[in-house]
């Protein structure tokens, strides 16, 4: 019975991690999986030095995030290789899940810090626009667009 509960928990964690990853890959990004470099600064109306600072922050953020997303993919792949390894048990899988969750925590914390730094460069109305933009993105459905069946 505990094994069944463990696998149910595992499935829920993996669905959440994958849904989050898919969300950031599909929503608000160019066909190459990257938002338009100037999209945020244009939306906020940033100019001059502040625009350059945000673009630098953005470039650094995406380099770090790409590395963590790649690490997440590798951790998932490592975890699923356990299916064919009789010497691995649920503790090994649990350790890998803990690593996946920690990696996701790093992504979320890094993203929070990025937006906190962007917010510090904004005036009052830009801060409100940034807040609304973040909430708009968070309210969007997670995952790829669903195709409607032809009748």
N, C-alpha and C positions, 0 to 999 in steps of 0.2 A: 504494500500500500504506500509506503514512504517513497518507493521508487517512482510510482505513478505520479505522486504529488511533485516530486522533484522534476520530472519531465514536463509536467504541466507548467511549473514555474519557469523552466528553461524555455519553453515555447513562448510564453508571455514576454519574457525578457528579450528574446531574439526578435519577436515581432515589433516590440517597442523600439529597439535599437535600429532595426532595418527600416521601420517607418520613418524614424527621424532622419536617417541617412537619405532615404529616398526623397523626403520632403525638401531637404536642402539641395539635392541634386536637380530636382525638377522644377521647383517653384521659384520664380523670379530670377531665373538664370538664362544666360544666352544658350544657344544650341551647344556650345562647348562646355557647359556645366559651370560657367563663371558669370557672375553678374557683370553688366557693363561697368567698366572701370569708373566712369564718371556719373553713374546713375545716382548714387547717394549724394554726392556733392551738388549735383544739379537739382535734385529734389529739395535739398535743404537750402539751396541758394548760396552756398559757400564760395568765397572768392579769395584770390591772393594767397597769402601765407597759410590761412586756415585750410583752404582747399588743398594745398600741397601737403600739409600735415596729415589731413584725413586720407589722402591718397597713399602716403607712406604707411600710415597705420593699416590701411586696407591691404596693401601689398604684403606687409609682414603678417597680418592676420591670416590671409589665405595661404601663405607658404606654410605657416605652422599648422593650420587646419588641415591642409592637404596631407601633411605628414601624419597627423593623428587619424585621419580617415583611412589612409593606407595601412596604418598600424591596426585599425579596427578590422579591416578586411583580412589581414593576416591572422589576427587573433581568432576570428570566426572560422577561417579555413583550418587553423590548428585544432580548434575545438571539434570540428566535424570529422577530422581524421581519426578520432577516437572510435568511430563506428566499427572500424576494421581492426582495432587493436584490443585484443582480449586482456592484455596486461593493464589496461587503464580502467579505472572505476569511476564512480560518481564523484569522488573527491577531486579527481583530476579535472573532470568537467566543471565542477564547482569553482575550482581555482581559476580556470580559463574564463568562466563567466565573471568572476570577480575582477579579472584583468580587463575584460570588455567593459564592464560597468565603470571601472576607474578611468579607462580611456575616454569613455563618453562623458564622465564628470569633467575631465580636463578640457574637452571640447566646449562644453557648456560654460565652464568658468572662463575660458579664454574668450569666448564670444561675448560674455557679459562684460568682461574687462575692456574689450575692444569698443563696445557701444558706450561704456562709461567714459572712455577717453574721447570718443567723438562728441559725446554730450558736453564735455568740458570745453570744447572749442565752439560751441553754439551759443547764440544769444537766446533770449527768452522765447521768441516765436519759433526759432529753429529747434529748440529743445522740445517744444510742443509738437512740431512736425515729426521729429524723430520718434517721439513717444507714440504718436498715431501710426507711423509707418511700422514700428515694431509690433504694435497690437494688430495691425492689419495683416501682417505676415503670420503672426501666431494664430489668427482666426481662420486662415486658409486651410482647406482640407489637406490631409497628409496623403502622400502617394501620387502615383501617376494619374493623369486624367482617365476617367472611365469612358469607354466607348459605348454608345447606345446601339443596341441591336437593331438592325433593319428589319422591318416587318413586311 
